[in-house]
Amino acid sequence: MKIKTFEDAMKRLEEISEKLENSDVALDESVSLYEEGMKLVDFCSKKLEDARNKIQIIKKVEKGHIETEDFYGDAE
């Protein structure tokens, strides 16, 4: 399964989490699921960072022109 969107990755992470929490999974499968989950976490983190870097706060400045500045939220 090729994950292309943040939403798909989050859905798959939920599936992995439920499977690990609610069933008897063999050790090899658990390790494989954990590895897949870590790749998905990395994918989601990168997507969120990309989105954060694109968000800009638009503010009106005195003489009526608009200025933008990067938005970093709580990351800084």
Chimera marker file (.cmm) of the C-alpha trace (Angstrom):
<marker_set name="trace">
<marker id="1" x="0.000" y="0.000" z="0.000" r="1" g="1" b="0" radius="0.5"/>
<marker id="2" x="1.517" y="3.299" z="-1.120" r="1" g="1" b="0" radius="0.5"/>
<marker id="3" x="0.608" y="6.145" z="1.240" r="1" g="1" b="0" radius="0.5"/>
<marker id="4" x="0.193" y="9.461" z="-0.565" r="1" g="1" b="0" radius="0.5"/>
<marker id="5" x="-1.691" y="11.667" z="1.858" r="1" g="1" b="0" radius="0.5"/>
<marker id="6" x="-1.438" y="12.673" z="5.492" r="1" g="1" b="0" radius="0.5"/>
<marker id="7" x="-4.965" y="11.382" z="6.078" r="1" g="1" b="0" radius="0.5"/>
<marker id="8" x="-4.160" y="7.962" z="4.606" r="1" g="1" b="0" radius="0.5"/>
<marker id="9" x="-1.046" y="7.722" z="6.770" r="1" g="1" b="0" radius="0.5"/>
<marker id="10" x="-2.991" y="8.608" z="9.913" r="1" g="1" b="0" radius="0.5"/>
<marker id="11" x="-5.678" y="6.041" z="9.079" r="1" g="1" b="0" radius="0.5"/>
<marker id="12" x="-3.032" y="3.344" z="8.606" r="1" g="1" b="0" radius="0.5"/>
<marker id="13" x="-1.351" y="4.339" z="11.890" r="1" g="1" b="0" radius="0.5"/>
<marker id="14" x="-4.688" y="3.883" z="13.657" r="1" g="1" b="0" radius="0.5"/>
<marker id="15" x="-5.085" y="0.444" z="12.077" r="1" g="1" b="0" radius="0.5"/>
<marker id="16" x="-1.594" y="-0.574" z="13.176" r="1" g="1" b="0" radius="0.5"/>
<marker id="17" x="-2.177" y="0.716" z="16.696" r="1" g="1" b="0" radius="0.5"/>
<marker id="18" x="-5.472" y="-1.161" z="17.038" r="1" g="1" b="0" radius="0.5"/>
<marker id="19" x="-3.948" y="-4.353" z="15.706" r="1" g="1" b="0" radius="0.5"/>
<marker id="20" x="-1.048" y="-4.193" z="18.135" r="1" g="1" b="0" radius="0.5"/>
<marker id="21" x="-3.322" y="-3.351" z="21.078" r="1" g="1" b="0" radius="0.5"/>
<marker id="22" x="-6.234" y="-5.696" z="20.420" r="1" g="1" b="0" radius="0.5"/>
<marker id="23" x="-4.845" y="-8.927" z="19.066" r="1" g="1" b="0" radius="0.5"/>
<marker id="24" x="-2.235" y="-11.552" z="19.646" r="1" g="1" b="0" radius="0.5"/>
<marker id="25" x="0.346" y="-10.646" z="17.051" r="1" g="1" b="0" radius="0.5"/>
<marker id="26" x="3.464" y="-12.723" z="16.537" r="1" g="1" b="0" radius="0.5"/>
<marker id="27" x="6.767" y="-11.059" z="17.396" r="1" g="1" b="0" radius="0.5"/>
<marker id="28" x="7.930" y="-10.852" z="13.763" r="1" g="1" b="0" radius="0.5"/>
<marker id="29" x="4.664" y="-9.255" z="12.679" r="1" g="1" b="0" radius="0.5"/>
<marker id="30" x="4.776" y="-6.850" z="15.639" r="1" g="1" b="0" radius="0.5"/>
<marker id="31" x="8.258" y="-5.705" z="14.645" r="1" g="1" b="0" radius="0.5"/>
<marker id="32" x="7.140" y="-5.308" z="11.025" r="1" g="1" b="0" radius="0.5"/>
<marker id="33" x="4.101" y="-3.280" z="12.065" r="1" g="1" b="0" radius="0.5"/>
<marker id="34" x="6.225" y="-1.144" z="14.372" r="1" g="1" b="0" radius="0.5"/>
<marker id="35" x="8.682" y="-0.456" z="11.542" r="1" g="1" b="0" radius="0.5"/>
<marker id="36" x="5.842" y="0.502" z="9.190" r="1" g="1" b="0" radius="0.5"/>
<marker id="37" x="4.387" y="2.736" z="11.891" r="1" g="1" b="0" radius="0.5"/>
<marker id="38" x="7.679" y="4.558" z="12.380" r="1" g="1" b="0" radius="0.5"/>
<marker id="39" x="7.914" y="5.226" z="8.628" r="1" g="1" b="0" radius="0.5"/>
<marker id="40" x="4.372" y="6.591" z="8.700" r="1" g="1" b="0" radius="0.5"/>
<marker id="41" x="5.183" y="8.825" z="11.674" r="1" g="1" b="0" radius="0.5"/>
<marker id="42" x="8.155" y="10.203" z="9.742" r="1" g="1" b="0" radius="0.5"/>
<marker id="43" x="5.965" y="10.757" z="6.666" r="1" g="1" b="0" radius="0.5"/>
<marker id="44" x="3.343" y="12.606" z="8.754" r="1" g="1" b="0" radius="0.5"/>
<marker id="45" x="5.969" y="14.718" z="10.500" r="1" g="1" b="0" radius="0.5"/>
<marker id="46" x="7.395" y="15.811" z="7.160" r="1" g="1" b="0" radius="0.5"/>
<marker id="47" x="3.929" y="16.630" z="5.817" r="1" g="1" b="0" radius="0.5"/>
<marker id="48" x="3.165" y="18.740" z="8.898" r="1" g="1" b="0" radius="0.5"/>
<marker id="49" x="6.503" y="20.540" z="8.646" r="1" g="1" b="0" radius="0.5"/>
<marker id="50" x="5.860" y="21.290" z="4.962" r="1" g="1" b="0" radius="0.5"/>
<marker id="51" x="2.419" y="22.676" z="5.821" r="1" g="1" b="0" radius="0.5"/>
<marker id="52" x="3.821" y="24.757" z="8.672" r="1" g="1" b="0" radius="0.5"/>
<marker id="53" x="6.402" y="26.272" z="6.352" r="1" g="1" b="0" radius="0.5"/>
<marker id="54" x="3.694" y="27.256" z="3.832" r="1" g="1" b="0" radius="0.5"/>
<marker id="55" x="1.387" y="28.944" z="6.309" r="1" g="1" b="0" radius="0.5"/>
<marker id="56" x="1.820" y="32.665" z="6.469" r="1" g="1" b="0" radius="0.5"/>
<marker id="57" x="0.232" y="35.218" z="8.687" r="1" g="1" b="0" radius="0.5"/>
<marker id="58" x="-1.115" y="38.167" z="6.781" r="1" g="1" b="0" radius="0.5"/>
<marker id="59" x="-1.165" y="41.371" z="8.696" r="1" g="1" b="0" radius="0.5"/>
<marker id="60" x="-2.111" y="44.851" z="7.707" r="1" g="1" b="0" radius="0.5"/>
<marker id="61" x="0.606" y="47.375" z="8.145" r="1" g="1" b="0" radius="0.5"/>
<marker id="62" x="0.081" y="51.090" z="8.744" r="1" g="1" b="0" radius="0.5"/>
<marker id="63" x="-0.001" y="52.518" z="5.238" r="1" g="1" b="0" radius="0.5"/>
<marker id="64" x="-2.556" y="50.033" z="3.955" r="1" g="1" b="0" radius="0.5"/>
<marker id="65" x="-0.190" y="47.574" z="2.355" r="1" g="1" b="0" radius="0.5"/>
<marker id="66" x="-0.098" y="43.949" z="3.363" r="1" g="1" b="0" radius="0.5"/>
<marker id="67" x="2.939" y="42.218" z="4.701" r="1" g="1" b="0" radius="0.5"/>
<marker id="68" x="3.443" y="38.506" z="5.274" r="1" g="1" b="0" radius="0.5"/>
<marker id="69" x="5.583" y="36.669" z="7.727" r="1" g="1" b="0" radius="0.5"/>
<marker id="70" x="6.272" y="32.986" z="8.187" r="1" g="1" b="0" radius="0.5"/>
<marker id="71" x="4.170" y="31.184" z="10.751" r="1" g="1" b="0" radius="0.5"/>
<marker id="72" x="5.942" y="28.670" z="12.935" r="1" g="1" b="0" radius="0.5"/>
<marker id="73" x="3.371" y="28.209" z="15.668" r="1" g="1" b="0" radius="0.5"/>
<marker id="74" x="4.741" y="26.421" z="18.718" r="1" g="1" b="0" radius="0.5"/>
<marker id="75" x="7.706" y="24.959" z="16.840" r="1" g="1" b="0" radius="0.5"/>
<marker id="76" x="10.066" y="27.713" z="17.950" r="1" g="1" b="0" radius="0.5"/>
<link id1="1" id2="2" r="1" g="1" b="0" radius="0.2"/>
<link id1="2" id2="3" r="1" g="1" b="0" radius="0.2"/>
<link id1="3" id2="4" r="1" g="1" b="0" radius="0.2"/>
<link id1="4" id2="5" r="1" g="1" b="0" radius="0.2"/>
<link id1="5" id2="6" r="1" g="1" b="0" radius="0.2"/>
<link id1="6" id2="7" r="1" g="1" b="0" radius="0.2"/>
<link id1="7" id2="8" r="1" g="1" b="0" radius="0.2"/>
<link id1="8" id2="9" r="1" g="1" b="0" radius="0.2"/>
<link id1="9" id2="10" r="1" g="1" b="0" radius="0.2"/>
<link id1="10" id2="11" r="1" g="1" b="0" radius="0.2"/>
<link id1="11" id2="12" r="1" g="1" b="0" radius="0.2"/>
<link id1="12" id2="13" r="1" g="1" b="0" radius="0.2"/>
<link id1="13" id2="14" r="1" g="1" b="0" radius="0.2"/>
<link id1="14" id2="15" r="1" g="1" b="0" radius="0.2"/>
<link id1="15" id2="16" r="1" g="1" b="0" radius="0.2"/>
<link id1="16" id2="17" r="1" g="1" b="0" radius="0.2"/>
<link id1="17" id2="18" r="1" g="1" b="0" radius="0.2"/>
<link id1="18" id2="19" r="1" g="1" b="0" radius="0.2"/>
<link id1="19" id2="20" r="1" g="1" b="0" radius="0.2"/>
<link id1="20" id2="21" r="1" g="1" b="0" radius="0.2"/>
<link id1="21" id2="22" r="1" g="1" b="0" radius="0.2"/>
<link id1="22" id2="23" r="1" g="1" b="0" radius="0.2"/>
<link id1="23" id2="24" r="1" g="1" b="0" radius="0.2"/>
<link id1="24" id2="25" r="1" g="1" b="0" radius="0.2"/>
<link id1="25" id2="26" r="1" g="1" b="0" radius="0.2"/>
<link id1="26" id2="27" r="1" g="1" b="0" radius="0.2"/>
<link id1="27" id2="28" r="1" g="1" b="0" radius="0.2"/>
<link id1="28" id2="29" r="1" g="1" b="0" radius="0.2"/>
<link id1="29" id2="30" r="1" g="1" b="0" radius="0.2"/>
<link id1="30" id2="31" r="1" g="1" b="0" radius="0.2"/>
<link id1="31" id2="32" r="1" g="1" b="0" radius="0.2"/>
<link id1="32" id2="33" r="1" g="1" b="0" radius="0.2"/>
<link id1="33" id2="34" r="1" g="1" b="0" radius="0.2"/>
<link id1="34" id2="35" r="1" g="1" b="0" radius="0.2"/>
<link id1="35" id2="36" r="1" g="1" b="0" radius="0.2"/>
<link id1="36" id2="37" r="1" g="1" b="0" radius="0.2"/>
<link id1="37" id2="38" r="1" g="1" b="0" radius="0.2"/>
<link id1="38" id2="39" r="1" g="1" b="0" radius="0.2"/>
<link id1="39" id2="40" r="1" g="1" b="0" radius="0.2"/>
<link id1="40" id2="41" r="1" g="1" b="0" radius="0.2"/>
<link id1="41" id2="42" r="1" g="1" b="0" radius="0.2"/>
<link id1="42" id2="43" r="1" g="1" b="0" radius="0.2"/>
<link id1="43" id2="44" r="1" g="1" b="0" radius="0.2"/>
<link id1="44" id2="45" r="1" g="1" b="0" radius="0.2"/>
<link id1="45" id2="46" r="1" g="1" b="0" radius="0.2"/>
<link id1="46" id2="47" r="1" g="1" b="0" radius="0.2"/>
<link id1="47" id2="48" r="1" g="1" b="0" radius="0.2"/>
<link id1="48" id2="49" r="1" g="1" b="0" radius="0.2"/>
<link id1="49" id2="50" r="1" g="1" b="0" radius="0.2"/>
<link id1="50" id2="51" r="1" g="1" b="0" radius="0.2"/>
<link id1="51" id2="52" r="1" g="1" b="0" radius="0.2"/>
<link id1="52" id2="53" r="1" g="1" b="0" radius="0.2"/>
<link id1="53" id2="54" r="1" g="1" b="0" radius="0.2"/>
<link id1="54" id2="55" r="1" g="1" b="0" radius="0.2"/>
<link id1="55" id2="56" r="1" g="1" b="0" radius="0.2"/>
<link id1="56" id2="57" r="1" g="1" b="0" radius="0.2"/>
<link id1="57" id2="58" r="1" g="1" b="0" radius="0.2"/>
<link id1="58" id2="59" r="1" g="1" b="0" radius="0.2"/>
<link id1="59" id2="60" r="1" g="1" b="0" radius="0.2"/>
<link id1="60" id2="61" r="1" g="1" b="0" radius="0.2"/>
<link id1="61" id2="62" r="1" g="1" b="0" radius="0.2"/>
<link id1="62" id2="63" r="1" g="1" b="0" radius="0.2"/>
<link id1="63" id2="64" r="1" g="1" b="0" radius="0.2"/>
<link id1="64" id2="65" r="1" g="1" b="0" radius="0.2"/>
<link id1="65" id2="66" r="1" g="1" b="0" radius="0.2"/>
<link id1="66" id2="67" r="1" g="1" b="0" radius="0.2"/>
<link id1="67" id2="68" r="1" g="1" b="0" radius="0.2"/>
<link id1="68" id2="69" r="1" g="1" b="0" radius="0.2"/>
<link id1="69" id2="70" r="1" g="1" b="0" radius="0.2"/>
<link id1="70" id2="71" r="1" g="1" b="0" radius="0.2"/>
<link id1="71" id2="72" r="1" g="1" b="0" radius="0.2"/>
<link id1="72" id2="73" r="1" g="1" b="0" radius="0.2"/>
<link id1="73" id2="74" r="1" g="1" b="0" radius="0.2"/>
<link id1="74" id2="75" r="1" g="1" b="0" radius="0.2"/>
<link id1="75" id2="76" r="1" g="1" b="0" radius="0.2"/>
</marker_set>
